[in-house]
């Protein structure tokens, strides 16, 4: 099992990579919430078996932005924007704050 220093080193390298980002070691409640929304997009694609391009068309965004969402590169998106996009595929979305 890697120690914390090794994990931090790997996470730092991943931040610079073009692949999928992971949550930080100690995510804030907002980071967790945004990650949960992002995972809903991934689950939707897996469940419906649509492509990234089809999902982008459905959400009326370009495929590059869809790619960023699916790879947890959310810096370009406000939380409101993520919620609005998700509402397009789940109009019955209800958000609870506890």
C-alpha positions as CSV (number, residue, x, y, z in Angstrom):
1,X,0.0,0.0,0.0
2,X,1.5,3.4,-1.0
3,X,2.0,6.0,1.8
4,X,0.4,9.4,1.8
5,X,3.4,11.1,0.2
6,X,3.4,8.7,-2.7
7,X,-0.4,9.2,-3.2
8,X,0.0,13.0,-3.2
9,X,2.8,12.7,-5.7
10,X,0.7,10.6,-8.1
11,X,-2.3,13.0,-7.7
12,X,-0.1,15.9,-8.5
13,X,1.0,14.2,-11.7
14,X,-2.6,13.4,-12.6
15,X,-3.6,17.1,-12.3
16,X,-1.3,17.8,-15.2
17,X,-2.4,14.9,-17.3
18,X,-5.1,15.0,-19.9
19,X,-7.1,12.0,-18.5
20,X,-9.7,11.9,-15.9
21,X,-9.1,13.8,-12.7
22,X,-9.7,12.4,-9.2
23,X,-11.2,14.1,-6.3
24,X,-8.6,15.8,-4.0
25,X,-7.5,13.9,-1.0
26,X,-9.8,15.9,1.3
27,X,-12.6,17.2,-0.9
28,X,-14.8,20.0,0.3
29,X,-18.6,19.4,0.4
30,X,-18.9,21.4,-2.9
31,X,-16.2,19.3,-4.6
32,X,-18.1,16.2,-3.5
33,X,-21.4,17.6,-4.8
34,X,-19.9,18.6,-8.2
35,X,-18.3,15.1,-8.4
36,X,-21.7,13.5,-7.7
37,X,-23.3,15.5,-10.5
38,X,-20.4,14.5,-12.9
39,X,-20.9,10.9,-12.0
40,X,-24.6,11.1,-12.9
41,X,-23.6,12.1,-16.5
42,X,-21.3,9.0,-16.6
43,X,-24.0,6.7,-15.2
44,X,-26.5,8.1,-17.8
45,X,-24.2,7.3,-20.7
46,X,-23.5,3.8,-19.4
47,X,-27.2,3.2,-18.8
48,X,-28.4,4.5,-22.1
49,X,-25.4,3.3,-24.1
50,X,-25.2,6.6,-26.0
51,X,-22.0,8.1,-27.2
52,X,-20.2,11.2,-25.9
53,X,-21.2,13.0,-29.1
54,X,-24.9,12.0,-28.7
55,X,-24.8,13.2,-25.1
56,X,-23.3,16.5,-26.2
57,X,-26.1,17.0,-28.8
58,X,-28.7,16.1,-26.2
59,X,-27.3,18.7,-23.8
60,X,-26.7,21.2,-26.6
61,X,-23.0,21.7,-25.9
62,X,-20.0,20.9,-28.0
63,X,-18.3,17.5,-27.7
64,X,-15.2,19.0,-26.1
65,X,-17.2,20.3,-23.2
66,X,-18.9,17.0,-22.8
67,X,-15.5,15.3,-22.7
68,X,-14.4,17.7,-19.9
69,X,-17.5,16.8,-17.8
70,X,-17.0,13.1,-18.3
71,X,-13.4,13.4,-17.2
72,X,-14.1,15.5,-14.2
73,X,-12.4,18.5,-15.6
74,X,-15.1,20.8,-14.2
75,X,-13.2,24.1,-13.8
76,X,-15.0,25.5,-16.9
77,X,-18.4,24.9,-15.4
78,X,-20.2,26.6,-12.6
79,X,-22.2,24.4,-10.3
80,X,-25.4,26.0,-11.6
81,X,-24.4,25.2,-15.2
82,X,-23.8,21.5,-14.2
83,X,-27.2,21.3,-12.6
84,X,-28.9,23.0,-15.6
85,X,-27.2,20.5,-18.0
86,X,-28.2,17.5,-15.8
87,X,-31.8,18.8,-15.7
88,X,-32.0,18.3,-19.5
89,X,-31.6,14.6,-19.0
90,X,-33.4,14.4,-15.7
91,X,-36.2,17.1,-15.6
92,X,-37.4,15.7,-12.3
93,X,-34.2,16.5,-10.5
94,X,-34.6,17.4,-6.8
95,X,-31.7,18.7,-4.8
96,X,-31.7,18.2,-1.0
97,X,-29.4,20.1,1.3
98,X,-28.7,18.4,4.6
